[in-house]
Amino acid sequence: MEINYLLNSGFMIRDGKILLVFDAYDDPAGVVNAAYDAGDFEKLYIFVTHAHFDHFSTRIRAYVGKLTRYIFSSDIKHTKRVKIFPKSKITYMKRHSDWSDGVINVHSYDSTDVGISYWVELPSGATIYHAGDFNWWHWQDDTPENIDLADKTFKRQVKRMVGMEADVALFPIDGRLGSSQEMGAIDFVSKTKIKGFVAMHRVDYPMWQPSQEFLSAAKNIPVWCPLKPGERRIFDGEKFSEEN
């Protein structure tokens, strides 16, 4: 599985002849453009987890010619931006729903912000979880009432994910949360069965160094924290490497 970092929560994942693109609101290194122009794929699926500007952009309209399917969260249906996309190419998903075209299988989980998160199964059997903005948003300068609500919301959602298996999980480790930035990830990896973890939503923050608490909860699974657009890793089920 080849994983390419675009920006923020944007990634392109290649598995054989299948390309999955997630939350590609920007792509400074031109990763998706290069893959699209090369054309060495059979299926192209573009996922958007929600309508926030740093996850959804009309720029992905440029890939409709070779597209298999746009898979959008249902909140995007109500935006003005989506009107330029061909309706026949879009599948809208609500939380806790399923979609399949006989090639890939998709399940949507809820978020603790807007939209949904995605679990995707590929023909090879590989599985991917992209969290979107699902996280334990524990803002230390927030009101006690909002902090309590965020805590309860996250814990309620993660209960539905207990035992979920995925080869790779892409999950926010947001530096703006300060000392709370790992809270959601620690609880998430302790309750799921993840083989590899990719940190996202870290623009303008230094490389994340996992704490011992995280590593213990994650049972020392491999971790990748991309910083620069265009970074690429190969995940073989045991480690992230720069080469095939």
Secondary structure as UniProt FT lines:
FT   STRAND          2..7
FT   TURN            8..9
FT   STRAND          10..15
FT   TURN            16..17
FT   STRAND          18..22
FT   TURN            28..29
FT   HELIX           31..38
FT   STRAND          43..48
FT   TURN            53..55
FT   HELIX           58..66
FT   STRAND          69..73
FT   HELIX           74..78
FT   HELIX           81..84
FT   HELIX           87..89
FT   STRAND          90..93
FT   TURN            95..96
FT   STRAND          98..100
FT   STRAND          105..110
FT   STRAND          116..121
FT   TURN            123..124
FT   STRAND          127..130
FT   TURN            132..133
FT   TURN            140..141
FT   HELIX           144..159
FT   TURN            160..163
FT   STRAND          165..172
FT   HELIX           175..180
FT   TURN            181..182
FT   HELIX           183..191
FT   STRAND          193..200
FT   TURN            203..204
FT   HELIX           212..217
FT   TURN            218..220
FT   STRAND          223..224
FT   TURN            229..230
FT   STRAND          232..235
FT   STRAND          240..241
//
